[in-house]
Structure formats: structure tokens, C-alpha cells
Amino acid sequence: MWKVGKRKNGHKKRTMKINANERQRNIYINGISGQKPVLPSNLEALEALAKNKLSAEAFAYIAGGAGRGQTIQNNSNDFRKWRIVPNMLRDVSVRDTSIELFGKKLNAPLLLCPIGVLELAHPEADVAVAKAAAQYEIPMIFSNQASVAMEETASLMGDAPRWFQLYWSKSNDLISSFVERAEKVNCSAIVVTLDTNILGWRTQDLDLAYLPFLQAKGIAQYTSDPVFQRLIDEETAAQDNPKRKLNYNTFLSVYQLLKNYPDSFFKNLKTQRPLKAVRTFINIFSRPSLTWEELPFLRNQTKLPILLKGILHPDDAKKAMDYGMDGIIVSNHGGRQVDGAISSIAALPEIVKAVNGKVPVLMDSGIRSGADVFKALALGAKAVCLGRPYVYGLSLAGQAGVEEVIQNLLSEFELTMALSGCKKIEEIGARNLRIQ
């Protein structure tokens, strides 16, 4: 069903409002003429298809986790421990999946996680995701490690909501510049990812000896930033940089680097700026020394809501409020940072209790179905953030694949909500769950 509205510039826009009954009916009717959906409706089935489509390096980077992958398994297994308890004979003929978050109405309790280096999945990368998200007015959280600069991505979204994810680098000037740019492209919140101040032990990437940033992939927010360009000019090569062996693979890697970096290949070859840019990025990307005491710096940079992403301990949730943060995203980075960490869904109830309604609590890591969304909301999450499934959809069918993933997830959620006896989000609660 199309919903017609107007952009600020007066032009009409079209956004799709998902109706679960219509979604099901259209699929079955189209099936009569032999037309099947673009992607499987089971979001867990997407991973196997994406593995066959993607390069080994791309799949490892997207699907891989820390260590033996126990945290990824925990995220999945712990969702299964919660069982839905439906209520019968309630009028659910009209459903409302909308929520209000930071003063803005959203059509559904769903956001798209910030995921970097989307060019590994599809050439259109962040552009395809942005267009899909805008179709349904699902907030896209722009990744700090995007393949496309935030200005270009935002320009394609009209008035659709978008947030910006921030990795806290060693340069406060760069942080200020990123936040200022996010404000200018009308991001409505800043998400600070806390759990990647050091890169986790990601065995799949290590076994392939592959890090996409070394080929200038996933650093578009940096190369488009004036402060980062200044930092490149100030950069001097470190004396202890390991020397690479000169062979075919070395030249291939350098070729990819020169090709991926903005400007022409021959200009890049002449100036060697791509090599300097990657070296600068590696030197400033992470800030292991970051502490709570530095949060006021960010608070002074913007009036936008600030959410801390990566919170798993209730004490940290309380500290976040003490330092004036506006929200929390319960997350273990999709299992990519600490092997054997607590799952997000297991951490959620204690954090909701600690926050006690003072700020919104969102969650990610492990969402693979509409039922998972329902369970997270029943345990107190205001909304959930979807990660890998939409990237698999992107890899398989570009923008259309992302749209299919959004449609399927939200249709299943709406039906799960109705079949459990809830006609609006506020009716979903702990009474709807049991743990086994």
C-alpha cells in the first residue's frame, strides 16, 4: 500500500507501508502465475545463499565472529529459550506497529544496524540500503565505516529518518567533523559504538589475512572529510611499519588500493595519497584509552540524542545515564568482538530494569525473525536493530533484496503480534513470554 506525502522541497514522495495480510495474499496470488518471492521468507536461510554468492573474503568479513563463534551461537540459542504465550479472543483486526522514538513517529520498532564495507556485498552498497530504508521509512544508521559518504547517502533518502554511528577515533577534531556533517545531513541521533575500541580476534578474517580497509574499502566517511584530509597531509610514515614482500599479491593489493580510492588511478599512483590515507586511518581508527570521562566532550559537540551501543552490563547502563546519554543499544556487535560473551537478549532484561524507563533501550545481535522482534519488545526493548540479514539480502538482490528482508521481517512481526493477542506495541509485555 502506497502512502503519499511531501518532502520539504514540495515534491511528492512515495513510501511503502507494510501490511502483513496484503503481503501474504500477494505472494500466494503471484504464485498462481509461477512468480515466487525474490528471496526466501526465512531470514536464516539467506546466509547459505549469500555464502555461495560472495567471495570467501567478503563472506568471512560479514558473517564471521570472534574466536570460535560462541557469541554468535549464544545470540541465536538464547532467543530460542524464550517461548511466546499467546492470548486468545482479542480483537486484532486493526494493528498499529508504530512507535515514538526521540519525538519522532516510526512506522515500526525497527532500525537498520550500521554495517561497514557494504561494497563487499554489492556494488551499490550503502546507496541501495538507503533507498530501501527510505521506501519504508525505516531509520538507517549510517556506518562510520561506510563505502559511500553520508552526504551522498542522505541525499537519496528525502525526509526518511537516518542516524549516524560514530567510532571514537584518536582525533577529537575528526570526531567533531563527523558529528557536524551528520547534523548537516539531518541525522537525528548519534550512536557511539563502544565495543570496538580494539579489533576483536576474528578468526575467519585472520585465516584469510584480509582486512578490507587496507584496500581503501569502507573508509568513505574519512576520505570525504576535510579534517581527515588535513591529517593525511600531517601524516609521516611510521619507522616501524613492516615491509611487505614484493610479489604478485602485493602488486594486486596496491592496484586495488589505488583503484578504490577517490580520484583517478594514475593520479593516485603519482601522489601515493591512497597509501598515506590508509596509513593515517590505521593509526587513528581506534582509541583503546577511551573512558567515561571523555563522553562530555561529545555531549558538548551536539544537541542530538546520543546512544551508547555495546552495553551489556547493567552498571554500564546506569553510568550512561549518569553521563547524560539519551539511550542505550544492548549489543555484542553481532558476536564479532568477544568470544563467549553474554547474548544481547540475555543481557536485555537486567539493563531494562537498571534504566527503569529513564531512557529508551534498543537492542541488536541475533534478530532473525519477526518472532525475535516480538520477544525483544516483550522484554522491554523500545526497538530492535537488524544487521546481517539485510546485508545478505543486499548481496543477493541489491536494493530489492533489502526491501524483501524488511517486508518479510515486519510482516512476520505484525502477524506474531496479532496472533499473540496484541493490536499495538504497548500491549506487548513480559506476560507474553516464558523462559525454558
Secondary structure, DSSP 8 states (H G I E B T S, - for coil): -EEEEE-TTS-EEEEE---HHHHHHHHHHHHHTT---SS-S-GGGHHHHHHHHS-HHHHHHHH--BTTSHHHHHHHHHHHHEEE----S---SS-B--EEETTEEESSSEEE---S-GGGT-TTHHHHHHHHHHHHT--EEE-TT-SS-HHHHHHTSTT--EEEEEE--S-HHHHHHHHHHHHHTT---EEEE-TTSS---BHHHHHHT--GGGGT-S-HHHHT-HHHHHHHHH----TT------SHHHHHHHHHHHHHSSS-HHHHHHH-HHHHHHHHHHHHS--TT--GGGHHHHHTT-SS-EEEEEE-SHHHHHHHHHTT--EEEE--GGGTS-TT---HHHHHHHHHHHHTTSS-EEE-SS--SHHHHHHHHHTT-SEEEE-HHHHHHHHHHHHHHHHHHHHHHHHHHHHHHHHTT-SBGGG--GGGEEE-
